[in-house]
Amino acid sequence: MRLWTSLSALGVLALLVAGVLGAPEPLRFLLAALGLLPLAALMGEATEALAARVGAALGGLLNASFGNATELIFAIIALKAGQVEVVKASISGSILSNLLLVLGLSFFIGGLRYKVQRYSAEGARVLATMLTLALIALLLPAVFHLTLAGYYGAAPELPDRAFSRAVAVVLIAVYLANLAFSFFTHRDLVSPPHAARHAEMSVTVALFWLLMATLGVVYLSEVLVHTLEAATRAMGLSPFFVGIVLVPLVGNAAEHLAAVLFAAQNKMELSVQIAVGSSLQIALFVAPILVFFGLDLVFKNPLELAALFASVVAVNQVVEDGQSHWLEGAMLLGVYALLALAFFFTPHAPLG
């Protein structure tokens, strides 16, 4: 905790100094991205300590609520700045990075130490089914948009927004049902009990650090959004690549590391829950919440839709048997590398 607190303070201070000195926007973008890493870790530790104090069931709800706080805050600020397509790319990228990169690394690193690692096949199938539902919900608005424009010859803008809001309500309802299923009625099925970590801080202290970390994330996210265009030009990267690859890597860094470390300790239940569960939170909660801040759920980029479809199909194939080895991890990493290369070589024109 002290390490993350110190690094977070140093990161915010360095960015403030860079702003006062008039540092170039690409440098400020880099400092803000690096500063999010210890803040994400600090939020994770504070949430975990709070969960240990208030009980496991409520702890699960807290982790679900705060686990993707960085992405949610960044997306809201980006939406207010008019970066709608960057937000959509970051949503897709968070799902892809968790399903392919994090789960792939977990299977690969864990598989190097243990020949075969096992976890609940039945729980994994529940997660896989929820992923399929999330995929349908993300694909359907795009099909709806194309149907209105092509088949009916109608202007789809207003129906897109209305349909997105309706989809968001359904997804939030499913998300709440999933919470009840996972943390109350079928908790042992989805998340078998494991040794709880001793809480190292009181509820008051945990809430204080959670608030401080959230305020830091708000400030750094604002800097990221306002320096994004200049940074992408300087790095020779498209805004789409930054939104779908770099932003999710920064925002999910703490969760990524935790999942891999659990896999290295042969705690695959936890590792799978972190990787797949975080993707479900993005699709069933974060994206629907953003609809009420002005986002629609129409993903118009065919490459983006194909990537989401490929990731869900790949994960469904590897998790259904309830066991993993390093080759499955390598295959998931291979899929992620192929998609990242495709995103990298997309044109550098503005999104939209």
N, C-alpha and C positions, 0 to 999 in steps of 0.2 A: 504494500500500500504506500509506504513512504517513497519508494522508488518511483511509482507511477505519479504520485503527487508532485514530486520534485521535477520530473520530466515534463509533466503537464504545465507547471508554472513556467519552466524555462521555455517551452514551446510558445506559449502565449506571449511571454515577455519578448522573445526574439522577434515575433511577428509585429508587436507594437513598436519596437525599436526600428524595424525595417520600414514600417509605415511612416514614422517620424522622419527618418533619413531619406525618404523618397526612393526606396529601393525599387528596382524594376518589377513589374507585375509578375513575370514568370518566376522570379525568386520568391515573391510573396506567396504565389500559388504553391510552390514546393514546400515552403515553411509551414503553410497552413495544412497541407496534406500530411506532412510528417508529424505536426502537432496533434492531429486527430488520433494517432496511434496510442499514445499514453492515455489520452482522455477516454478512449474507448475501453482500454484495459481498466482504468479507474472506475468507470461506470459499471463494468462487469464485476469487479471485486465488491463494490458497495452494494450492488443488487444481490450478490450471493450472500453477503453478510446479513443483509436485511431479511432475505429468505430464511436463513438459518434461525433468525430470531422469532419470526412470526409463524413459522410452521411450513411444512413441505407443500401442502396444497396451495396455500396462498403464495408461497414462494414460486411455485410453477407459474402462477398468474403474473407475478411481478417480473419474472424472467421473460415471459412472453411479451409483456408490455414494454419493457426497457431494452430487450435484447437488440432491437433494430432501431433504437432511438436516433443514432447518428444518421442513418439513411432517411428517416422520416423528417428530421429537422432540416437536413440538406435539401430534401425534395421540396418542402414547403417554401423555403427561402428561394430556391431556384424557380418555382412556379410564380412567385411574386415578381421575379425578375424577367418573366416571360420565356424561360428556358424549358418549355414544355417537353420537347423531344429529348432533351438531355435527361429530364426526370424519367421519361419512359425508358430510355436506355439504361439508366441506373437501376430501375426496377428489374428489367430483364437481366442485367449483369449480376445483380445480387443473387437472383435465383440460379443463374448459370454457375457462378463462382462457388456457391455453397454445394450444389448438386454434383458438379464435376471436379472442381479444383480441390475443395475441402474434403469431400468424401473420397476422392481419388487419392489424395495425399495420405489420408487416414488409413485407407486400405493398404496403400503401398508401404508406408513407414511401419505400420503395425505388422504387415506381412513379412517384412524383413526380419523381424524378431520372433514371430510365431508363424509356424507353417500354415495353420488354419485358425481363424478367429471366428467365434460364434456369437450370435445375438438372437433375440426373439424374432423368429420368422413371422409369427402371427402379427406382432407389433409392427414389423417392417412392412407387411402387406397393407396394414391400415394406413400407414404413412404413404405408401405408393398409391393407394386408392385416392387419398386426399390430393396427392400431386396431380393425378389424372383429372380430378374435378377442377383444380386450379388451372390446369392447362386449357380445359374446355372454356372456362370463364374468360381466359385471356385471349383465346382465339375467336370466340363467338362475336364480340363487338366488331372485329375486323371483317368477318364474313357479313355481318349485318350492314356495315358501311358499304361494302362492295355490292351487296344486293340492292340497297336503296339507290345507289348511284347508277348501277349497270342495268338491273332488271326493271326497276320501277321508274328510273329517270328522275328521281327526286333529289333535292338538295339535302344531304344527310347531316348537316351541321347540328341543327337543333335536335333531331331524333337521336343523333349520336350521344349528345349530352344526357338526354332523358333516359335512353337505354343504359348508359354507363351508370347513372345513379341507381337505376333499378337493379342492375347487376351488383353494384356495390352493397346495396342493402342485403341481397341474398348471400353474398360472400361473408359479410360481417356476421350474419346469423349462423352460417356454417362454421365460422371461426369460433363463435361462442359455444356452439354445440361441440366442437372439437376440444375446447378447453374443458368443458364438463366431462366429456368422455375420457380425456387424457389424465385429468387431475382429480377426478372424483369417482365416477361410476366404474371405469375400467383402468384405473391407474396402474395396477400390477401387470396388466396385459401390455400396455403401451410403454410404460417406464418402470421396469422392475426396481425394487428398492436397492439402494446402495448406501455405502457409508457416507453419512453427511459430514461435511467439513465444519469444524468448530468455528463459531462466529467470533471474529477478532475485534468487533466494535459494537457499540450499542446502536439501538434503532435511531436515536437522535443523530449520532455521528455519521451513520450510514446515509441517512437522509440529507445531511448537510453536504457530504461529498458528492452525493448523487446530484444535488442541485448545482453545486459548483461545476461539476463536470458537464452538466447539461448547458449551463451558461457559456462555458468554454466552447462547446460544440457549436452553439448558435453563432458565436463570434467567428470562429474559424470557417464555418460553412458560408457565412456571408462573404468572407474574403475569397473563398474558393469560387463562389458563383461569379463575383465581380471581376476576378482575374482570369477566369476560364478561357475567354476568347483570346486574350493576349498570350496566355501560356501555351495554348494549343498551336497557335501560329509559330511561336518560338521553337517549340519542340517538333514541329512538322507533323503533328498528329491531328486527326480529324476529331471534332467535338463528339462524334458518335463513339469513336474508340475510347476517348477519355471517359464518357458517361457509362459505357457498357463494360469496360475492363478496369480502368484505374480507380474510379470513384468507389466501386464495390470492394476492391481490394483494400483500400484505405479504411473505409467505414466498417468493414467486417474483420479487421485484422485480429482483434482480441478473440473473437469467436473462432476464427480460423486456427489460431495457435492452440486454443483450448481443445478443440476437436482432435487435432493431430497428437497432442500430448496424451490425451486419454487413450487414443488408439495405441500409442507406444507402450502404455501401461496395461494393455489388453482389456480396457474398459470400453468395449465396442458398443454397448447399449447407449452409453453417454455420447460417444462420438457420432453415432448415427442420428441420435436425437438432436444434437446440435446442428449437424449439417443439413439434414432433411427438414427438421423442425423450423429452422430459421428461414428456409425457402418458403415453407407454408405460411409463416408469419408475414412475409413480404407479400405473397400473392393474395392471402385471405384477409389481411388486416391493413397493412401499410398502403397498398395500392387502393383499396376501397376508401380508406380515410382520405386519401389525397383527392379523390373525386369531388369531395365536398369543399376542396380548396381550389377547384377550377380545372382539375385534370379530367380528360376523358380516357377511356380504356381501349381506344382504337389504336392498335399497334400496326402501322401501315408498312413498315419495312419488312419485306418478305424474308430477308436474311435473319432478322430478329425472330420472326415467328418460327422459321425453320429451326433455329438454334434452340428455342424453347421446346419444340416438339422432340428434337433429337435428344436433348438432355433428359427429359422425362422418360422417354423410351429406354434410354441407356440405363438409367438408375433403376427403373422397374425390373429390367432384366437381371441386374447384378444383386439386388437386395432380396429377391423373393425367396431364396433358399435359406436365408438366415445365417450364412457364413461367408467369409471373405478370405482372399489371399492377395499377395502382392501383384499378381498379374491382372486381377480385376481393377486394382488401383491404377496400374499402368494404362489400362485401356480407357478408363475414365479421364485420366490426365491427357491421353492422346486426343480424345474427343475435344477436350477444352482447348488444347493447343491448336487444333485445326480450326475451331471457331474463332479463337483469338487472332489467328493469321488472317482469316477472312475479314474480320472487323478491321484489322490493321490496314488492309489493302483497299478498303472502301474509299470513295472519293472524299476529298477534304472540304467539300462544300458545306455550308451551314446546314444544320438539321432542319427538317420541316418538310 
